[in-house]
Amino acid sequence: MSKNKKQNIIEVKGTTINVFHSKENDFISLTDIAKTKENDSRAADVIKNWIRTRSTIELIVVLSQFTKVLTDFLFGFYLLT
């Protein structure tokens, strides 16, 4: 791992979940969460199925649009200063 990243482990209802910290962001392991639904070999299938659902796709679209608007706003503000 690079200098900017560190890893912690949290336990939720008896399940160990890795939490990665990078700069100012925290990331949780979806694989660890998926393992609670199925065994290790099926965790990837659980994630693939989740990503394909309509509500997940809609969420990704909304977040990407929000991120673009926010990025454009901040970049425009930076150019004005």
C-alpha positions as CSV (number, residue, x, y, z in Angstrom):
1,M,0.0,0.0,0.0
2,S,1.1,3.5,-0.7
3,K,1.8,6.1,2.0
4,N,-1.6,7.7,1.7
5,K,-3.6,4.5,2.2
6,K,-4.3,2.7,5.4
7,Q,-6.6,-0.1,6.2
8,N,-8.9,-0.8,9.2
9,I,-11.2,-3.6,9.9
10,I,-14.7,-3.2,11.4
11,E,-17.0,-6.0,12.6
12,V,-20.7,-5.8,11.8
13,K,-23.0,-8.5,13.1
14,G,-20.1,-10.9,13.4
15,T,-18.8,-10.2,9.9
16,T,-15.3,-8.7,9.3
17,I,-15.4,-5.8,6.8
18,N,-12.2,-4.1,5.5
19,V,-12.3,-0.3,5.4
20,F,-9.6,1.5,3.3
21,H,-8.6,5.1,3.9
22,S,-7.1,7.1,1.1
23,K,-6.4,10.8,1.6
24,E,-9.8,12.1,2.7
25,N,-11.9,9.2,1.5
26,D,-13.1,6.0,3.1
27,F,-13.9,2.9,1.1
28,I,-15.6,-0.2,2.4
29,S,-15.1,-3.6,0.8
30,L,-18.2,-4.7,-1.2
31,T,-16.7,-8.1,-1.5
32,D,-16.7,-8.5,2.3
33,I,-20.3,-7.4,2.5
34,A,-21.3,-9.8,-0.4
35,K,-19.7,-12.7,1.4
36,T,-22.4,-12.4,4.1
37,K,-25.0,-13.3,1.5
38,E,-23.2,-16.2,-0.1
39,N,-19.8,-18.0,0.3
40,D,-16.5,-16.6,-1.0
41,S,-16.9,-18.1,-4.4
42,R,-20.3,-16.4,-5.0
43,A,-19.4,-12.9,-3.7
44,A,-18.5,-11.7,-7.2
45,D,-21.8,-12.9,-8.5
46,V,-23.7,-11.1,-5.8
47,I,-21.9,-7.8,-6.7
48,K,-22.4,-8.3,-10.4
49,N,-26.2,-8.8,-9.8
50,W,-26.4,-5.8,-7.6
51,I,-24.7,-3.6,-10.1
52,R,-27.1,-4.6,-12.8
53,T,-30.3,-3.7,-10.9
54,R,-32.2,-0.7,-12.2
55,S,-32.0,1.2,-8.9
56,T,-28.2,0.9,-8.7
57,I,-27.8,2.1,-12.3
58,E,-30.1,5.0,-11.6
59,L,-28.1,5.9,-8.5
60,I,-24.8,5.7,-10.5
61,V,-26.3,8.0,-13.2
62,V,-27.5,10.6,-10.6
63,L,-24.2,10.5,-8.7
64,S,-22.2,10.9,-11.9
65,Q,-24.3,13.9,-13.0
66,F,-24.0,15.5,-9.6
67,T,-20.2,14.9,-9.6
68,K,-19.9,16.4,-13.1
69,V,-22.0,19.5,-12.0
70,L,-20.0,19.9,-8.9
71,T,-16.7,19.5,-10.7
72,D,-17.7,22.0,-13.4
73,F,-18.8,24.4,-10.7
74,L,-15.6,24.1,-8.7
75,F,-13.5,24.3,-11.9
76,G,-15.4,27.4,-13.0
77,F,-15.0,29.0,-9.6
78,Y,-11.2,28.2,-9.7
79,L,-10.9,29.9,-13.1
80,L,-12.7,33.0,-11.8
81,T,-10.3,33.4,-8.8
